[in-house]
Amino acid sequence: MLSPLALLYLLPVGGLITLLYLLKQKRRDQRVASLMLWEQVLSETSTASPFQKLRVDPLLLLQLLAVLLLCLALARPFLWGNTVGGRTVVLVVDASASMNAADVPGGRLQSAVAEAKKIIEKKDATDSVGIVVAGTQPVILSPLTADEGKLLAALGSVEPGDGAGATREALLLAGSLAQSRPDARVIFITDGAFARQDELSLGRAAFSTVTVGKRGANVGITAFDVREENGGDGLQAFVSVLNAHDAPRTIALSLRAGDTLVEARELVIPAGETRSVVVPFAITGAAQNAELLSARIESSDDLPADNEAFAALPARRAVRILLVAGTDDPFLERALSLTPRALVTRVAPSAFQAKAVADNDVTIWDSDTAPVAPLPPGRYLFFGAVPPGAASPVVSAPGKLDAPPVLDWNRASPVLRFANLSGIRIRAAQKVKPAPWASVLVESRSAPLMVAGETGKTRAVYVAFRPQQSDFPLRVAFPVFVTNAVSYLSAQTDTGDTRVLRPGDTVTLPPGATLKGANGATTTSRVGRYTVTAKDGTKTALGVSLLSAGESNTAPQNPPQVVVTTASGDAGTASKPRQSPQEWWQWLAAPLLLLLAAEWWVYFRRKR
């Protein structure tokens, strides 16, 4: 900013230089043959005054002019003018799986990084730029800064991901960075391979996009799971394959248990469509020891990450279930009969003995009467009555719930996989609160209806009502829930239900266990095979799969399907020129250097 006080330096510095030219030079005595030629010098030295008459000297003029230019530069003069400098720009770089597509040299992600570098290199010196990466989780790669070197260094650390991008979260994060700036813009660099994003509010920040990618030439697995056949010993795999090409494709699909091929077939998929198939298969011989089932398609395309998917094979052993029930419950017993390899033993609550828990894989308590004594550690499914002791995932709360509605449920929980609970009617339920180690699976107005959790050697699921108190048993979701709950409770590993994992999913490891992928990854950020090594050396195989129709459809969307509104409800607009001070002291530096060079040249010529 303007510093007019710097002009005051002109007086003392200029005065000092002038004073030096007023002082007489000190001369030494020298004998000469005649004084005729030295009369002028004698006249100057005849007075006792130390000063002399000031003469016009080129050196003096050059030095005073140099001081004047220096003081003007220190004053930082400026002119008012139109500028777009001082803007705030937040770059959002898409780092989702589709950005690994190889339809452009170096891949789409490198193309996006190159576009970001162009924007940074063209920015004004007063512009502030921030960088957000939209991977499986949004990450602030660089806070707002005007330092071009730091921004370019941050871009160099962008790494590709294999999961679906957190597009909405990343854009909202970028909007929060720019919200307090009056002249801000969010620039999204992406291929547009994601679901439509509506009503994204970025405050007052303007919004624009840069699209990378050229074509959609990909075939990928978008869904995969495995289950046991009802009433049989075989298995079924469910596979969905998307053809994002503009022409039909014939794809070879193979299923492997471990390294053993168990099934293979061809799929003919029309252009732009998805083909879903249920593949029955059996596992025999050495493959019976396999932990992972993999599905692979043979396809040369732009995105290899979705050509293979993994699912954990169900345990092939009998599940011993102890059913503690005071009255007959044909719906629950029917659901248990559909659970593969379930061996059910039924006892009355009065005949229950705590030691029986250790002899069974799962204990189901379906009674209005709670256990008399605290239960030992084990695997439990409770209906209705709240059990005492540390094995209970809930504690009683005052009152009852009359006709509680199901407001929401945790669809990601392994207990509720594929279970639709909407519209369930419940006559009455217990009012409970979850234990500190448990989480809510089904929510109602004032209390949870279903809770699950794990602590120590106890894993438990609690339902706040008995099946007879609702129409839950009359719905398809009931046997699905019972089968899921038994599978979750009887799981032999401590990694929870990890049948199908996607990039970024959480895996619960027992104390001392480690997770490592074939690519050296120690988190589930990349697709591929992983191994969980327990403290005692026991190994468990896991697999991480992309399984995202949005990412597998690699056709670039230009413009991307993002609808952004400003704080006033209008779409963001480009920044307008504004009046701002433009300093021009830099233009004084070059003349100053030229003056100093000229002063040296005059002095040097005089010495010669």
HELIX and SHEET records of a PDB file:
HELIX    1   1 PRO A    4  TYR A    9  5                                   6    
HELIX    2   2 LEU A   10  LEU A   22  1                                  13    
HELIX    3   3 MET A   36  TRP A   38  5                                   3    
HELIX    4   4 GLU A   39  THR A   45  1                                   7    
HELIX    5   5 PRO A   58  LEU A   74  1                                  17    
HELIX    6   6 ALA A   97  ASN A  100  5                                   4    
HELIX    7   7 ARG A  108  GLU A  121  1                                  14    
HELIX    8   8 GLU A  148  LEU A  155  1                                   8    
HELIX    9   9 THR A  167  ALA A  178  1                                  12    
HELIX   10  10 GLY A  285  ASN A  289  5                                   5    
HELIX   11  11 PRO A  304  ASP A  306  5                                   3    
HELIX   12  12 PRO A  330  SER A  337  1                                   8    
HELIX   13  13 PRO A  349  ALA A  351  5                                   3    
HELIX   14  14 ALA A  354  ASP A  359  5                                   6    
HELIX   15  15 PRO A  414  LEU A  416  5                                   3    
HELIX   16  16 PRO A  467  GLN A  469  5                                   3    
HELIX   17  17 PHE A  472  LEU A  474  5                                   3    
HELIX   18  18 ALA A  477  SER A  490  1                                  14    
HELIX   19  19 ALA A  549  SER A  552  1                                   4    
HELIX   20  20 GLN A  586  LYS A  607  1                                  22    
SHEET    1   A 2 PHE A  78  THR A  83  0                                        
SHEET    2   A 2 ARG A 578  GLU A 583 -1                                        
SHEET    1   B 5 PRO A 138  THR A 145  0                                        
SHEET    2   B 5 SER A 128  ALA A 134 -1                                        
SHEET    3   B 5 THR A  88  ASP A  94  1                                        
SHEET    4   B 5 ALA A 184  THR A 190  1                                        
SHEET    5   B 5 ALA A 206  THR A 211  1                                        
SHEET    1   C 2 GLN A 197  SER A 201  0                                        
SHEET    2   C 2 VAL A 562  THR A 565  1                                        
SHEET    1   D 3 VAL A 219  GLU A 228  0                                        
SHEET    2   D 3 LEU A 235  ASN A 243 -1                                        
SHEET    3   D 3 THR A 274  PHE A 281 -1                                        
SHEET    1   E 4 THR A 260  ILE A 269  0                                        
SHEET    2   E 4 ARG A 249  ALA A 257 -1                                        
SHEET    3   E 4 LEU A 292  GLU A 298 -1                                        
SHEET    4   E 4 GLU A 308  ALA A 312 -1                                        
SHEET    1   F 8 ALA A 342  VAL A 347  0                                        
SHEET    2   F 8 VAL A 319  ALA A 325  1                                        
SHEET    3   F 8 VAL A 362  SER A 367  1                                        
SHEET    4   F 8 ARG A 379  GLY A 384  1                                        
SHEET    5   F 8 THR A 458  VAL A 463  1                                        
SHEET    6   F 8 PRO A 448  THR A 455 -1                                        
SHEET    7   F 8 ALA A 438  GLU A 443 -1                                        
SHEET    8   F 8 ASP A 408  TRP A 409 -1                                        
SHEET    1   G 2 VAL A 394  ASP A 402  0                                        
SHEET    2   G 2 ALA A 428  PRO A 434 -1                                        
SHEET    1   H 3 THR A 514  GLY A 517  0                                        
SHEET    2   H 3 GLY A 528  THR A 533 -1                                        
SHEET    3   H 3 LYS A 539  VAL A 544 -1                                        
END                                                                             
